Amino acid sequence: MAEKRFKKGEVIFREGDNGDTLFQINEGIVGIYAAYGEEGQQLLTELGKGKIFGEMAVIESYPRSATAVAIEDVKAEEIPAGSFTEYFKTQPEKVIEVMKSLCGRIHVLSADYGEVSKTIKDLHISMDDNSDRSESLIEKIRKFASVYKRNKNAEKISAETKRKLEQKDHAGGYSSKVETYSDGTVIFRDGESGGCMYDIHMGSVGIYKDYGTPKERLLTKLSVNQFFGEMGMLEQSRRSGTAVALEDGTTIEMISENDLKELFEKNPMKIEMILSYLSHRLRVLTGEYMSACGILFRLSDAEDKGQEVSEEVKTEVREYDAIYINL
């Protein structure tokens, strides 16, 4: 680990670079940009003293997903991938900070993804009833088309990364709180306060919306070696769905925020798994968001060129609405 210095305006790393280090800011401010130096450049966030950046590339061994630029003169500690675990051992509170940072980005992106999905649904409705599109709908279409144009080369999750995540056995090592449930047991309900996250050691769990009502929907089915409930724990937010055991003998480890430091000391591999999971989830969500924005880009691009919108694009809109929105 070594302190690096960057002059105001200096690029610390670029989007697409291979990344094998992360940084903690000692002095100054760093800007994180999409499409830096290009038309449509966007400042995503500014980070100050004590903040960590560049962690996703280290956690998943992926190219950088954005460009980091010194907005002021910056001094930052550079932490190589090989020193990752050792660094967090000396500052275990930073583990929680990185987790919360990833969760915060997931939360914001989830809201954006919900907005683009609603825009596609509204577009589908206007296409089906042959009504003119409102100015607000046209504005939203152009907004998300612009997002796609700026970020169309965003990396999607690789099969290799997915395979590595799935191969890790979460049940090994230190586990402080483990419970076993019968089929149909409600683990938590939509709207409840989230005090902990969960790791599935055996069995499977369903995440539902409107559970126990005529509108009940199974959002996703989770199996062994998968986490859930982390957003409620790390953001102190209410649960956004109901979690239900789907098999007798479903065994789950409960992890609270207060457990994370002790867990890191006794089983650092589990913390690395959680970080990998959060980074993976963010990258997958980014890919899904960009795919949705791509539909609107193709429609907007055709109309801007005065071309007829192809049946292929119209079919994309209808199929997206049916698969992703009306589940």
C-alpha positions as CSV (number, residue, x, y, z in Angstrom):
1,M,0.0,0.0,0.0
2,A,1.3,3.5,-0.9
3,E,0.0,7.0,-1.0
4,K,-0.5,8.4,-4.5
5,R,-0.8,12.1,-5.5
6,F,-2.9,13.4,-8.4
7,K,-3.0,17.0,-9.6
8,K,-6.4,18.7,-10.2
9,G,-7.8,17.5,-13.5
10,E,-5.6,14.4,-13.6
11,V,-7.3,11.1,-14.6
12,I,-6.7,8.5,-11.9
13,F,-8.1,5.6,-14.0
14,R,-10.3,5.4,-17.1
15,E,-13.5,3.5,-17.9
16,G,-12.5,0.2,-19.5
17,D,-9.0,0.0,-17.9
18,N,-8.0,-3.2,-16.2
19,G,-8.2,-2.6,-12.5
20,D,-6.2,-4.4,-9.8
21,T,-6.2,-1.6,-7.1
22,L,-8.7,0.4,-5.1
23,F,-8.2,3.8,-3.5
24,Q,-9.0,5.5,-0.2
25,I,-9.0,9.3,-0.3
26,N,-6.7,11.0,2.3
27,E,-7.1,14.5,0.9
28,G,-9.1,16.2,-1.9
29,I,-12.1,15.3,-4.0
30,V,-12.5,12.7,-6.8
31,G,-15.2,12.8,-9.5
32,I,-16.5,9.6,-10.9
33,Y,-17.7,10.0,-14.5
34,A,-19.5,8.1,-17.3
35,A,-18.3,8.8,-20.9
36,Y,-15.6,11.2,-19.6
37,G,-14.3,13.5,-22.3
38,E,-17.1,12.5,-24.7
39,E,-20.3,14.0,-25.8
40,G,-22.8,13.3,-23.1
41,Q,-20.2,13.2,-20.3
42,Q,-21.9,12.7,-16.9
43,L,-20.6,13.3,-13.4
44,L,-22.0,10.3,-11.4
45,T,-20.7,11.3,-7.9
46,E,-18.1,13.2,-6.0
47,L,-16.1,11.6,-3.2
48,G,-14.2,13.2,-0.4
49,K,-11.8,12.3,2.4
50,G,-12.1,8.8,3.7
51,K,-14.1,7.5,0.8
52,I,-13.2,4.4,-1.2
53,F,-13.4,4.0,-4.9
54,G,-12.4,1.5,-7.6
55,E,-13.5,-1.4,-5.4
56,M,-15.7,-3.2,-8.0
57,A,-12.8,-3.8,-10.4
58,V,-10.9,-5.4,-7.6
59,I,-13.7,-7.4,-6.1
60,E,-14.6,-9.0,-9.5
61,S,-11.4,-8.6,-11.5
62,Y,-13.4,-6.6,-14.1
63,P,-12.4,-3.6,-16.2
64,R,-13.2,-0.2,-14.7
65,S,-16.9,0.7,-15.1
66,A,-16.3,4.5,-14.9
67,T,-13.5,7.2,-15.0
68,A,-12.1,8.7,-11.9
69,V,-10.7,12.3,-12.1
70,A,-9.1,14.5,-9.4
71,I,-11.4,17.5,-9.0
72,E,-8.9,19.0,-6.6
73,D,-5.4,18.0,-5.8
74,V,-5.8,14.5,-4.3
75,K,-3.8,12.3,-2.0
76,A,-5.1,8.7,-1.9
77,E,-3.9,5.4,-0.5
78,E,-3.6,2.8,-3.3
79,I,-4.5,-0.8,-2.1
80,P,-3.5,-3.6,-4.5
81,A,-5.8,-6.6,-4.9
82,G,-3.4,-8.8,-3.1
83,S,-3.5,-6.6,0.0
84,F,-7.3,-6.3,0.0
85,T,-8.0,-8.7,2.9
86,E,-5.1,-7.4,5.0
87,Y,-6.2,-3.8,4.5
88,F,-9.7,-4.5,5.8
89,K,-8.3,-6.4,8.8
90,T,-6.7,-3.2,10.0
91,Q,-9.9,-1.2,9.2
92,P,-12.8,-3.5,9.5
93,E,-15.3,-0.6,9.5
94,K,-14.3,0.0,5.9
95,V,-15.9,-3.3,4.9
96,I,-19.3,-2.0,6.0
97,E,-18.6,1.3,4.2
98,V,-17.9,-0.6,0.9
99,M,-21.0,-2.7,1.4
100,K,-23.2,0.3,2.0
101,S,-21.7,2.1,-1.0
102,L,-22.6,-0.9,-3.2
103,C,-26.1,-1.1,-1.7
104,G,-26.6,2.6,-2.2
105,R,-25.7,2.3,-5.9
106,I,-28.0,-0.7,-6.3
107,H,-30.9,1.3,-4.6
108,V,-30.4,4.3,-7.0
109,L,-30.1,2.1,-10.1
110,S,-33.2,0.0,-9.1
111,A,-35.2,3.3,-9.0
112,D,-33.9,4.2,-12.4
113,Y,-34.6,0.7,-13.7
114,G,-38.2,1.0,-12.4
115,E,-38.6,4.4,-14.2
116,V,-37.3,3.0,-17.6
117,S,-39.6,0.0,-17.2
118,K,-42.6,2.2,-16.6
119,T,-41.6,4.3,-19.6
120,I,-41.6,1.2,-21.8
121,K,-45.0,0.2,-20.4
122,D,-46.4,3.6,-21.2
123,L,-45.0,3.4,-24.7
124,H,-46.6,0.0,-25.2
125,I,-50.0,1.4,-24.2
126,S,-49.6,4.3,-26.6
127,M,-48.6,2.0,-29.4
128,D,-51.6,-0.3,-28.8
129,D,-54.3,2.3,-28.7
130,N,-52.7,4.4,-31.4
131,S,-52.7,7.5,-29.2
132,D,-50.2,10.3,-29.6
133,R,-47.3,10.2,-27.2
134,S,-47.4,12.9,-24.6
135,E,-44.5,15.4,-24.3
136,S,-43.5,13.9,-21.0
137,L,-43.3,10.4,-22.5
138,I,-41.2,11.7,-25.4
139,E,-38.9,13.4,-22.9
140,K,-38.4,10.2,-20.9
141,I,-37.7,8.2,-24.1
142,R,-35.0,10.7,-25.1
143,K,-33.6,10.7,-21.5
144,F,-33.1,6.9,-21.5
145,A,-31.9,6.9,-25.1
146,S,-29.2,9.3,-24.0
147,V,-28.2,7.1,-21.1
148,Y,-27.8,4.2,-23.5
149,K,-25.8,6.3,-26.0
150,R,-23.4,7.3,-23.2
151,N,-23.0,3.9,-21.7
152,K,-23.8,1.3,-24.5
153,N,-20.4,-0.4,-24.0
154,A,-21.2,-1.2,-20.3
155,E,-19.9,-4.6,-19.4
156,K,-22.4,-7.3,-18.6
157,I,-21.6,-10.1,-16.1
158,S,-19.4,-12.8,-17.6
159,A,-20.2,-16.5,-17.3
160,E,-16.9,-17.0,-15.6
161,T,-17.7,-14.6,-12.8
162,K,-21.1,-16.1,-12.3
163,R,-19.6,-19.6,-12.2
164,K,-17.0,-18.5,-9.5
165,L,-19.8,-17.1,-7.4
166,E,-21.9,-20.2,-7.6
167,Q,-19.0,-22.5,-6.8
168,K,-18.3,-21.1,-3.4
169,D,-19.8,-23.0,-0.4
170,H,-21.3,-20.5,2.0
171,A,-21.9,-23.1,4.7
172,G,-18.2,-23.5,5.5
173,G,-16.4,-21.6,8.2
174,Y,-17.7,-19.5,11.1
175,S,-21.5,-19.2,11.4
176,S,-23.0,-17.6,14.5
177,K,-26.7,-17.8,13.9
178,V,-28.3,-20.6,11.9
179,E,-31.9,-21.6,11.8
180,T,-33.9,-24.3,10.0
181,Y,-37.4,-23.7,8.6
182,S,-40.3,-25.9,7.3
183,D,-41.9,-25.4,4.0
184,G,-44.1,-22.3,4.0
185,T,-42.4,-20.5,6.9
186,V,-42.4,-16.7,6.4
187,I,-38.9,-15.5,7.1
188,F,-39.8,-11.8,6.8
189,R,-42.8,-9.8,5.4
190,D,-43.0,-7.0,2.9
191,G,-42.8,-3.6,4.8
192,E,-41.0,-5.0,7.9
193,S,-37.9,-3.3,9.2
194,G,-34.7,-5.1,8.0
195,G,-32.4,-6.0,10.8
196,C,-30.2,-8.6,9.2
197,M,-29.4,-10.3,5.9
198,Y,-29.5,-14.0,5.1
199,D,-27.3,-16.7,3.6
200,I,-29.0,-20.0,2.4
201,H,-27.1,-23.1,3.4
202,M,-29.7,-25.7,2.5
203,G,-33.1,-25.6,0.7
204,S,-34.6,-22.7,-1.1
205,V,-36.5,-19.4,-0.5
206,G,-39.1,-17.5,-2.6
207,I,-39.3,-13.7,-2.6
208,Y,-42.9,-12.6,-3.2
209,K,-44.9,-9.5,-3.8
210,D,-48.5,-9.3,-2.4
211,Y,-47.9,-12.7,-0.6
212,G,-51.1,-14.4,0.5
213,T,-53.4,-12.2,-1.6
214,P,-55.0,-12.9,-5.0
215,K,-52.3,-10.7,-6.6
216,E,-49.5,-12.8,-5.2
217,R,-46.4,-12.9,-7.4
218,L,-43.2,-14.9,-7.1
219,L,-40.4,-12.4,-7.9
220,T,-37.5,-14.8,-7.6
221,K,-36.5,-18.2,-6.3
222,L,-33.2,-18.4,-4.3
223,S,-31.2,-21.5,-3.6
224,V,-28.1,-22.7,-1.7
225,N,-25.2,-20.3,-1.6
226,Q,-27.3,-17.2,-2.3
227,F,-27.7,-14.1,-0.1
228,F,-30.9,-12.0,0.4
229,G,-32.1,-9.2,2.6
230,E,-28.9,-7.2,2.5
231,M,-30.6,-3.9,1.4
232,G,-32.8,-3.8,4.4
233,M,-29.9,-4.5,6.7
234,L,-27.3,-2.1,5.3
235,E,-29.7,0.7,4.4
236,Q,-32.0,0.3,7.4
237,S,-34.9,0.3,5.0
238,R,-38.1,-1.7,5.0
239,R,-38.4,-5.1,3.2
240,S,-39.5,-4.7,-0.4
241,G,-40.9,-8.3,-0.5
242,T,-41.9,-11.3,1.6
243,A,-39.4,-14.1,2.0
244,V,-40.8,-17.7,2.4
245,A,-39.1,-21.0,2.8
246,L,-40.0,-23.3,-0.1
247,E,-38.8,-26.6,1.3
248,D,-38.7,-28.5,4.6
249,G,-35.2,-28.2,6.1
250,T,-34.4,-24.9,4.6
251,T,-31.4,-23.8,6.6
252,I,-30.4,-20.1,6.8
253,E,-27.6,-18.2,8.4
254,M,-28.6,-14.7,9.7
255,I,-26.0,-12.0,9.6
256,S,-26.6,-8.6,11.3
257,E,-24.5,-5.5,10.7
258,N,-23.0,-5.9,14.2
259,D,-21.8,-9.4,13.2
260,L,-19.8,-8.2,10.2
261,K,-16.6,-7.2,12.0
262,E,-16.5,-10.5,14.0
263,L,-17.4,-12.4,10.9
264,F,-14.5,-10.8,9.0
265,E,-12.1,-11.7,11.8
266,K,-13.2,-15.4,11.9
267,N,-14.2,-16.0,8.3
268,P,-12.9,-13.3,5.9
269,M,-13.9,-15.5,3.0
270,K,-17.6,-15.0,3.9
271,I,-17.1,-11.2,3.7
272,E,-15.4,-11.5,0.3
273,M,-18.4,-13.6,-0.8
274,I,-20.9,-10.9,0.3
275,L,-18.8,-8.2,-1.5
276,S,-18.7,-10.3,-4.6
277,Y,-22.4,-10.9,-4.5
278,L,-23.2,-7.2,-4.1
279,S,-20.8,-6.3,-7.0
280,H,-22.3,-9.0,-9.1
281,R,-25.9,-7.9,-8.4
282,L,-25.0,-4.3,-9.3
283,R,-23.4,-5.4,-12.5
284,V,-26.3,-7.6,-13.5
285,L,-28.8,-4.8,-12.7
286,T,-26.6,-2.4,-14.8
287,G,-26.8,-4.8,-17.8
288,E,-30.6,-5.2,-17.4
289,Y,-31.0,-1.4,-17.1
290,M,-28.9,-0.8,-20.2
291,S,-30.8,-3.4,-22.2
292,A,-34.1,-1.5,-21.4
293,C,-32.5,1.8,-22.3
294,G,-31.3,0.3,-25.5
295,I,-34.9,-0.4,-26.6
296,L,-35.8,3.2,-26.2
297,F,-32.5,4.3,-27.9
298,R,-33.4,2.3,-31.1
299,L,-36.9,3.8,-31.2
300,S,-35.6,7.3,-30.6
301,D,-32.8,7.0,-33.1
302,A,-35.2,5.9,-35.8
303,E,-37.5,8.8,-35.2
304,D,-34.7,11.3,-35.0
305,K,-33.6,10.1,-38.5
306,G,-37.1,10.4,-39.8
307,Q,-37.3,6.6,-40.3
308,E,-40.2,4.3,-39.7
309,V,-39.9,2.5,-36.4
310,S,-39.2,-1.1,-37.3
311,E,-41.5,-4.0,-36.4
312,E,-38.5,-5.5,-34.7
313,V,-38.3,-2.6,-32.2
314,K,-42.1,-2.6,-31.7
315,T,-41.9,-6.3,-30.9
316,E,-39.1,-5.6,-28.4
317,V,-41.3,-3.1,-26.6
318,R,-44.2,-5.6,-26.5
319,E,-42.1,-8.5,-25.3
320,Y,-40.3,-6.4,-22.7
321,D,-43.6,-5.2,-21.3
322,A,-44.9,-8.8,-21.2
323,I,-41.9,-10.4,-19.7
324,Y,-40.4,-7.8,-17.3
325,I,-43.4,-5.7,-16.2
326,N,-46.5,-8.0,-16.2
327,L,-45.0,-10.9,-14.4
